[in-house]
Structure formats: C-alpha cells, structure tokens
Amino acid sequence: MTQDPVARIRRFNRAVTAEARVLDHSFLGRGRPLGPARVLNAIGTGRRDLGVIRSYLDLDSGLLSRLLRELEAEGLVRLTQDPADGRRRLAELTAEGAAEFAEYERLSDQHAAETLTRHPRHEKLLEAMDLVAVTLGRERIEIHRADPRDAEAIWCLEAYFGELARRFPGGFDVSLSADPEADSLRAPRGAFYVADCDGLPVACGGLKGDGSETGEVKRLWVAEAARGLGLAGRMMAEIEAEARRLGMTRLRLDTNSALPEAVALYRNAGWTEIPRFNEDPYPDVFFEKLLDAEAPASR
C-alpha cells in the first residue's frame, strides 16, 4: 500500500464521501439528495439570512436559489423579506419543514452512533475526526463573548482543568487554585470568550478585572485538535483589545513551566517575565505586558 500523502488524502476523501452518502439521491432515506438537506439543516440551526446560509455552505447564489426553490416547492421552507431591511431575504422552516428537520436530526444522530461502533477505540476515532474537522473548518472558527457560567464555557474550563491534572506532576485541584469569580470575568469588569468551530467549542480565554488599570488573563486554553492554527494568538488579541477598551494599561498572567508551549507563546508575544504576584500554589512563571493605545482587534 502506498504511503504517498496525496494518495492517503484522496483515499480519505473517498471514504468520507461514501460515509456521508454525498452521491445518494435520497440522503438518509428522506427522498432528497444531500444538497437540499444541508440547506434545510442550516435554516433549522438558526441561519435565516440567505447571505449567511450561502457563506456557511460555501454555495454560489444560483445554486442556493435552486435548492431553496426545491424546498419551497415541497412546502418545507418559506422566504420573506427582512422587515428591518428590505434588501435582505430570510428563510424559515414551515411546520412541515421543522418536522423534516427533526427527522434528519434523529437519523443523523443514529448514523453517528452507529459509526462509533465500527472501531473499538472510540476516543481515538473522535480525536481524529476533531482534528480533521477543525483543520478543514479553520476559516470558520469564530470567537465570541460568553458568560463563564454558560454550558460551552464550563465545557472548555473542565477540559482545561482536566489537561492541567494530566500534565502537572502533582495533578491539579481547582478548589486549591485562585479561581476567579465569574463576575470578574464579565462586563463591566472583565470578559470571557469562547471560540467555536461549526458550533463546537475549541478554545476559551478570560480577562479578569477589578476596576483598576491592571487586568489579568485567565484560563487561556485551546483544544488539542485546534493547536498550531494561531487560535491562541487570536484569543489573546481579543482579550488585549477588550482590556484597552476597559481602560486597562497593564495585563498580567501566570502559568506553569510544565506547559512550555504556553511559556513560549507569551515570551514570543512580547510579554515580560516578572516576579510572583499572587499566592496561587500552581503557577511558577509570571508575566506582564504594558498596553499601548493601538486599535482594538477586529472580530
């Protein structure tokens, strides 16, 4: 068997095409191919603006219009004008469309569960899928504000704490750490961000504030599958921009030498190592960065 990288990628593409049933005339047995089923899914998951749908599915206007006409003819979708902007067209599911969307969701979940049974190492299979999905979807990774008590934020934080427990020689117990209060990571004192790739969280980071000109970067984490794509730098840029907006002139952070990639990230990003500034038992490396008045990062 050839080990040529191009041949291996092509083999993968063929396997995914077959698994996703791209060529089926009746995707998941519902009487229509994958194209209109994907449009139905995009609308059902909250994407109503035609421009947003087109961008999300990477379709040209003509193809999207044809697929929407097919769904309209089936009585699954209706198109309207945005009452706030007559130039924008919106799509919404009819009652029949909502029922069809729900059935697609049920069948898709069932198919995904069956896929897991085809390999004994479930977690390895999922890790490989995550790596591929994030790599192919890297241009669609979006960073947005979140409440640190939201489910997606909690998921990220638990994954982060779990990694610290695995990598620190003595483990990690968040109850012993100087864990910031949620209010210090929320407006108007601070901020918390989550990055997601097609709806699944892949990174987080927080800005802890106390009303002074000094803020602290907390809980910066990137999922294994998303590392090496520049996401940590993007997250730090968002945090620094928000710190400037809140009138902060200095940021601090702490980390542990058991995380050498984090230490290297901060050194390469212009942070200066400083003496210990807190009593948290886990960090052993401390940094500071003075903020200039440059323009905030775009979102």
N, C-alpha and C positions, 0 to 999 in steps of 0.2 A: 504493500500500500504506500502510495506516495506521501511524503511528509511536506510537500511544497505548500507554503502558506496560502497561496492563491487557490490551490485545489481544495484545501481544507475549508476555506471560507465559502467556496462555491458549494461544497458538499453540505455545509451548514445551511446555506440559503435554500438549497433544495429541500432539506429536511424540514425547515421552518415553513416553507411554502406548502408542503404536503400536510404538515401538522395543523396549520391554520386553515387548511382547506380553501386556499385562495382561488383555486380553479373550479370549485364546486358551483354548480348552477343553483343549488339550494343550500345555502350556508346553514349549518346546524338543523337542516331539515325544515326550514321555515318558508321555503318557496321563493327565495330571492338570493342573489349572489352576495358576496362579501361587501361590495361597494355600498349599496344602499343600506345594508345592515350597519356599517360603520357610521354612516351619516345619522341613522336613527339613534345609535349609541351616543354620538356626540351631542345631539339635541337632548336626549334623555338624561345626560350627565350635566346639563346646565348650560351648554353652549348654544345660545339662541341667535346671536348676531351672525349673519351669513359670512361676514369677513373673518370673524373668529373661527367659524367652522372650517372655512376654506384654508386658513393658515394652519389650524390644528391638524387637519387631514392632508395638508400639502396637495390640494387639488386646484386645478385651474377653474376659472369661473364657469366655463362652458360645461365641464363635466359635473361640477356641483349642481348647476341648474338642471341638468338632465336627471341626475339622481333625485333631486328634490321633486321634480315633476312626477317621477315614478312613485315616490312615496305619497305625494298628494293624490295621485290617481287611485291609490289603494285606500285612501281615506285615513292615512296614518299621521299626516303632517299638514299643518296649515301655515301659510305665510301671511305676515302682516307688516305694516309699516310701523316703525318706532314712533309712538305719539310725541316723543320729545325731539325727534329729528327725522323728518320725512324722507331724508336721503338714505336712511338705514332700513334694511329689511330684516325682519326677525322671523324665526321659525319656532313653532311649538308643536308638541305632540297632541293629537286628539285623544279622546278616551280610548279608542281602538289602538292608537299608536302607543299609548302608555302601557296598555296590556301586552302589546307585542314586545316592547322594550323589556318589560318584566320577565317575559318568557325567554328572551335572549339572555338576560342576566342569569336566569336559573340554569339554562342549558350550558352557558359558558362556565359557570361555577362547577357544574357537574363534569364537564370536559376537563377542566383544570385539575379537579380532584383525581380523575382517572389518570391523568398524565403523571401525577406523583407516584402512582402505583407501579409505574414502568421502570423505576430504578430504585434499588434498595437504599441508596444514600440520599434521602430526601433533601437534607440540608445542603449537601454539595450541589445537587441539581439546582436548587433555588439560588444558591450563591452564583452559579454560572449564569443563570438566567438574569439575575440582577445586574451582573457585570455587563452582559450584552445589552440589556435594555437601557441602562444608564449611558453606555458608550454611544449607542445609536441615537439616544434622545438627548444628548448633552446640550444641544442648541435650544432645547425646550425647557431646560431646568430654570425654574423661577424662584426667586427669593421674595418672601412676603412676611409681613408682620404677623405675629401670633401672640396670643396670651400664653404665658408659660404654663398655665393650668389646662390648656386645650389638650385633647387626646393626642394630636400629632406631635405636640411639643413634649408631652410626657413620654411618648414612644421613643423620641430621639434621646431624651435625657436618660431613660432607662437603658437604652443601647449604649450610650456613652458611659454610664456608671458600670455597666457590665464589662465593657472593654477595659476600664481602669482596674477593675477587680482582677481581670486576667493578666494584665501587664505589670501592675505594681508588685514588687516582690512580696510584700506583706498583705496583698489584697486591698480592697477599698470598701469602706463603710460610709455611706453618705451622711449618716447621722453623726459621724465624728468630724465631718468636713464643715467648713464655714459656708454652708449652703445659703445662697442669697434668698431673701424673702421675695415672694412673687411681686409685691408692689414696687420693689426697687428695680424690677425688670419690665415695668410697664409705664406708659405715659401717665403723668408728665415727668417722671423721674428718670426713666430709662426705656429700654426697648428689648424685645425678643424677636428673633427671626427664625423662620424655618424655610429651607429650600426643598422643593418637591420636583419630582420628575414624573410627569403624567399622573399626578395625583398621589404618589407615594413619597413620603419624606425621606430625604437623603442627607440632610445636614441641618445644623442649628447653631445658634450663637446668640449671646445676650450682652446687653450694655447695662451695667448696674450703676445707678445714680443715686445721689443723696442730696441733690440740690446745690452742691458745690461745683467748683470748676474742675474737679477731678472725678473721672469715671473709671470703671473697671470692666474689662472684657471678661465674660464668664461663659463657661460651658460651650466653648467652640468645639464642634465635633462634625466630622464628615464620615459617612458610611464607607466601608471598605470598597464597595463597588464604584464609588464616585471619586476616589482619591486619584490624584495625578491629573485632574481636569481643570485645575485652577479655581475650584469652588471655595476653598478656604480663603483665598485672596479676595474673591468677590464678597464673601461674607464679611471679612474684615473691613472692606471698603464701605459697605453699608453701615457697619457699626461706627466707623470713624466719621462718616458723613452725618449720622444722627447725633453723635457726640458734639460735633461743631454746631449743629442746629440748636442743641440744648445749651449752648454757651460754654461747653467744656473746653479747656485748653490743654488738658493733660489726661492721658489714659495710662492705666496700669493693668498688669495681668500677672498671674503666676502659673507655673506648670511644673512638671516633674522630669528629671533627667532620664527617667525610664521611657519618656516619649521624645526621642531625639529628633524625629521629624517635626514636632511642634516647636522645639527649641530652634531648629534651623529655620523654620518658617518665620519666626519673629525676628531673628537676627538678620535675615535677608530682607525683611520688610522695613528695616530702619529702626527697630526697637533697640533700646539701650538697656543692658543688664544693670540692675540696681540691687542694693541690699534688701533683705527680707522686710516686708512691710505689714505682715499680718501673722497671726498665731495658728493658722491652719496647719495641721500636722502633716499633710500630704505633699504640698509643693516644696521644692528645694531650689527652684530657679525663678527669678523675679525680673520683670521688665517694665520699662516706662517709655512712653512716646509723647513728645510735645506736638500739639496740633497746630498747624498753620491755618490760614483762612482760605484755603483752596476751595473750589466749588464742590458741593456735595456730589456723591456718586449718583449716576442715573440709574433708574430702576426698570 
